[in-house]
């Protein structure tokens, strides 16, 4: 019997037992980077630039997968529900973590229990633009027109609860105007309809609107930041235009499933922060008026907590609920 047990132990030692996900050989296959908005929008752009750098650093292809819906919540939920093995990570924008939770009766995930917050990725100024057929040249002229034509102007957004949506809700509240909201499943389809005249105005990240502003297809009225955007030096801020409370810089972060092994999270975080600190990525983001913003997980968590407190008050003041 003893010889039999010894033989079994020797056989077991020789078997190729699977290594845990936290083993040093991670990653051994491609990694999904979930983007919660359609291809062609700003989040997709920043994710694809980041994916290239992560691929170089991690030695496995990082594949961008677009999973849009519910103002970005659907894509983040995909990450939260994925196997915690390091092979699914995701980008998130402000809406899914800091705005929409105060509009819904029940979120599909708990950001503190179901997600591991890794790092901020980028901060991006936003700009309010109109279709030139509207014949307004300033934000004041837009407000005056809206007051004279209540409910007749439509504004698009990347979804109910997105920061693009809440920026205009802030303007509506401060300027006492009535605008009709038309939610889309991302920035790209909203801009398409803006160009076609189905909606008359939007507030989106500068990168997605910049080509259309420069071509004259859209008219920029105000940047919703405390300072002017470098790419649009002649466009005033909302404060300069008389509406200082309308502030809505957008931001993107990197998240993973909460129970992903710490060693794997550390490896992803190290690769991501190295990428975001690299001169070439920062230069690519800067061409889109975005600032690469690597942080520690603790710093990212503190940032989200502050953002949630700010937008909770805005949601309560505007009374917006998720349809």
C-alpha positions in Angstrom: 0.0 0.0 0.0 2.8 2.4 0.9 4.5 1.8 -2.5 1.1 2.4 -4.2 0.6 5.8 -2.5 4.2 6.8 -3.2 3.7 5.9 -6.9 0.5 8.0 -7.1 2.2 11.0 -5.4 5.1 10.8 -7.9 2.6 10.6 -10.8 0.7 13.6 -9.4 3.9 15.6 -9.2 4.6 15.0 -12.8 1.1 16.0 -14.1 0.8 19.5 -15.6 -1.5 21.0 -13.1 -3.1 24.4 -14.2 -1.4 27.4 -12.9 -3.4 30.1 -11.1 -4.3 33.3 -12.9 -1.9 35.2 -10.7 1.1 33.2 -12.0 4.0 35.0 -13.4 3.3 33.9 -16.9 0.1 36.0 -17.2 -1.0 36.8 -19.8 -1.0 33.7 -22.0 -3.8 34.7 -24.4 -5.5 37.9 -25.7 -7.2 40.3 -23.4 -10.6 42.0 -24.0 -10.8 45.7 -23.4 -14.5 46.5 -23.2 -15.6 50.0 -24.4 -19.1 50.9 -23.2 -19.9 53.1 -26.3 -20.0 52.5 -30.1 -16.9 52.6 -32.3 -16.0 56.0 -33.5 -16.6 57.9 -30.3 -14.0 59.4 -27.9 -14.0 56.5 -25.5 -13.3 54.2 -28.4 -10.5 56.4 -29.7 -8.7 56.6 -26.3 -9.2 52.8 -25.7 -7.6 51.9 -29.0 -4.6 54.0 -28.4 -4.2 52.5 -25.0 -4.8 49.0 -26.3 -1.8 49.3 -28.6 0.5 50.3 -25.8 -0.8 47.6 -23.5 -0.3 45.0 -26.2 3.3 46.0 -26.5 3.8 45.9 -22.7 2.0 42.7 -21.8 3.1 40.7 -24.8 -0.5 39.6 -25.7 -3.0 41.3 -28.0 -5.4 43.6 -26.2 -8.6 43.6 -28.3 -11.1 46.4 -28.1 -14.7 45.2 -27.9 -17.6 47.8 -28.0 -20.6 47.0 -25.8 -22.8 50.0 -25.7 -26.1 50.7 -23.9 -27.7 52.4 -20.9 -25.4 55.4 -21.0 -22.3 53.2 -20.6 -23.6 51.0 -17.9 -24.0 47.9 -20.1 -20.3 47.8 -21.0 -19.2 48.3 -17.4 -21.6 45.6 -16.3 -20.0 43.2 -18.8 -16.7 43.8 -17.0 -18.2 43.3 -13.6 -19.8 40.0 -14.6 -16.7 38.6 -16.4 -14.4 35.9 -15.0 -11.9 37.6 -12.6 -8.9 36.2 -14.4 -7.3 39.3 -16.0 -8.6 38.6 -19.5 -11.4 41.1 -19.4 -10.8 44.8 -18.5 -12.8 47.8 -19.4 -13.0 51.5 -19.9 -15.6 53.5 -18.1 -16.8 57.1 -18.4 -18.3 59.4 -15.8 -21.9 58.3 -16.3 -21.8 54.7 -15.3 -20.0 55.3 -12.0 -20.9 58.8 -10.9 -24.2 59.9 -12.5 -26.5 57.1 -13.6 -26.5 55.4 -10.2 -28.5 58.3 -8.8 -31.1 58.0 -11.6 -31.9 54.3 -11.4 -33.8 52.4 -8.8 -31.3 49.5 -9.0 -27.9 49.3 -10.7 -26.9 46.0 -12.2 -23.6 46.2 -10.4 -22.1 47.6 -7.2 -19.0 49.7 -8.1 -17.4 49.1 -4.7 -18.1 45.3 -4.6 -18.0 44.2 -8.2 -15.2 46.3 -9.7 -11.5 46.9 -9.2 -10.7 50.5 -10.0 -7.2 50.6 -11.6 -6.4 54.1 -12.8 -7.8 57.1 -14.4 -7.0 57.1 -18.1 -7.8 60.6 -19.4 -9.6 63.9 -18.7 -11.2 65.6 -21.6 -12.8 69.1 -22.1 -16.2 69.2 -23.6 -17.7 71.8 -26.0 -21.2 72.9 -26.8 -21.9 73.0 -30.5 -24.9 73.7 -32.7 -25.9 73.0 -36.3 -25.1 76.2 -38.2 -28.6 76.3 -39.6 -29.7 77.4 -36.2 -28.2 80.9 -36.9 -26.9 81.6 -33.4 -23.3 82.8 -32.9 -23.0 82.8 -29.1 -24.2 80.9 -26.1 -26.3 83.9 -25.1 -28.0 83.9 -28.5 -28.8 80.2 -28.1 -30.3 80.8 -24.7 -32.3 83.8 -26.0 -33.6 81.7 -29.0 -34.5 78.8 -26.6 -36.4 81.1 -24.3 -38.4 82.5 -27.3 -39.0 78.9 -28.6 -39.5 76.7 -25.5 -39.4 73.0 -26.3 -38.6 73.4 -29.9 -34.9 72.7 -29.8 -33.6 69.1 -29.5 -30.3 68.2 -28.0 -28.5 64.9 -28.4 -26.4 62.9 -26.0 -24.6 59.6 -25.7 -27.4 58.3 -23.5 -29.5 59.3 -20.5 -27.3 60.0 -17.5 -24.2 60.5 -19.6 -22.1 63.6 -18.8 -23.0 65.0 -22.2 -26.7 64.8 -21.1 -26.1 66.3 -17.7 -24.1 69.2 -19.1 -27.1 70.4 -21.0 -29.4 69.7 -18.0 -27.2 72.1 -16.1 -27.5 74.7 -18.8 -31.3 74.3 -18.8 -31.5 74.8 -15.1 -29.2 77.8 -14.9 -30.5 79.5 -18.0 -34.2 78.6 -17.4 -34.8 77.2 -20.8 -36.7 74.2 -22.2 -34.8 71.8 -24.5 -35.9 68.3 -25.6 -33.5 65.5 -24.9 -32.8 62.8 -27.5 -30.6 60.1 -26.1 -28.4 57.9 -28.4 -26.2 54.8 -27.8 -23.0 56.9 -28.0 -21.5 60.1 -29.3 -21.0 59.0 -32.9 -24.7 58.5 -33.8 -25.7 61.7 -32.0 -23.2 63.7 -34.0 -24.4 62.1 -37.3 -28.0 63.3 -36.5 -26.7 66.7 -35.5 -25.0 67.1 -38.8 -28.2 66.0 -40.5 -30.3 68.5 -38.5 -32.4 65.9 -36.5 -31.0 67.5 -33.3 -29.8 71.1 -33.1 -27.1 71.0 -30.4 -24.9 68.7 -28.3 -22.2 68.9 -25.7 -19.5 66.3 -26.3 -15.8 65.7 -25.8 -13.7 68.1 -28.0 -12.0 65.2 -29.9 -15.2 63.9 -31.5 -16.4 67.3 -32.5 -13.1 69.0 -33.5 -13.0 67.9 -37.2 -16.6 69.1 -37.8 -15.9 72.4 -36.0 -12.8 73.0 -38.1 -14.6 72.2 -41.3 -17.4 74.6 -40.5 -20.0 71.8 -40.4 -20.7 72.7 -36.7 -20.5 75.9 -34.7 -18.8 75.9 -31.3 -20.4 78.2 -28.8 -18.7 77.4 -25.5 -16.2 75.0 -23.7 -17.7 73.6 -20.6 -14.5 73.8 -18.6 -12.9 76.3 -16.3 -10.3 77.1 -18.9 -10.4 77.3 -22.7 -9.5 74.2 -24.7 -6.0 74.4 -26.3 -7.5 73.1 -29.6 -10.2 75.8 -29.5 -8.5 78.9 -28.2 -11.1 81.3 -29.6 -14.1 79.5 -28.1 -15.0 81.0 -24.7 -15.8 79.0 -21.6 -19.3 78.7 -20.2 -18.2 81.0 -17.4 -17.0 83.6 -19.9 -20.3 83.3 -21.6 -22.2 84.0 -18.4 -23.0 80.5 -17.1 -20.2 79.5 -14.6 -22.0 76.6 -13.1 -22.2 74.7 -16.4 -19.0 72.6 -16.0 -18.7 69.1 -17.3 -15.1 67.9 -18.1 -15.4 64.2 -19.0 -13.1 61.5 -17.8 -12.3 57.9 -18.5 -10.9 55.2 -16.2 -9.8 51.6 -16.4 -11.6 48.9 -14.4 -11.5 45.1 -13.9 -13.7 42.5 -12.2 -13.3 42.9 -8.4 -12.0 39.4 -7.6 -9.2 39.4 -10.1 -6.0 38.3 -8.3 -4.0 41.1 -6.9 -0.8 40.0 -8.8 -2.7 40.2 -12.1 -4.3 43.6 -11.2 -0.8 44.9 -10.3 0.6 43.8 -13.6 -2.3 45.4 -15.6 -2.0 48.6 -13.5 1.8 48.8 -14.1 1.4 48.3 -17.8 -1.5 50.9 -18.0 0.3 53.6 -16.0 3.5 53.1 -17.9 1.5 53.5 -21.1 -0.3 56.6 -19.9 3.1 58.1 -18.8 4.7 57.5 -22.1 5.5 60.5 -24.3 4.0 59.0 -27.5 0.6 58.2 -25.9 0.5 61.6 -24.1 1.2 63.2 -27.5 -1.5 61.2 -29.2 -4.0 62.1 -26.5 -3.0 65.7 -26.6 -3.8 65.9 -30.3 -7.4 65.2 -29.2 -7.2 67.8 -26.4 -7.1 65.0 -23.8 -4.7 64.7 -20.8 -3.5 61.3 -20.0 -4.0 60.9 -16.2 -2.4 57.8 -14.6 -3.2 57.3 -10.9 -3.0 54.7 -8.2 -6.1 52.6 -7.5 -6.6 54.5 -4.3 -6.4 57.9 -6.0 -8.9 56.7 -8.7 -11.3 55.5 -6.0 -11.1 58.8 -4.1 -11.7 60.7 -7.4 -14.8 58.6 -8.2 -16.1 59.2 -4.7 -15.8 63.0 -5.1 -17.4 62.9 -8.5 -20.3 60.8 -7.2 -21.0 63.4 -4.5 -20.9 66.3 -7.0 -23.2 64.6 -9.6 -25.6 63.3 -6.9 -26.5 66.9 -6.1 -26.9 67.8 -9.8 -29.2 64.8 -10.4 -31.3 65.7 -7.4 -31.6 69.4 -8.5 -32.6 68.5 -12.1 -34.9 65.7 -11.2 -33.7 63.6 -14.1 -34.5 59.9 -13.9 -33.3 57.1 -16.2 -36.1 56.0 -18.6 
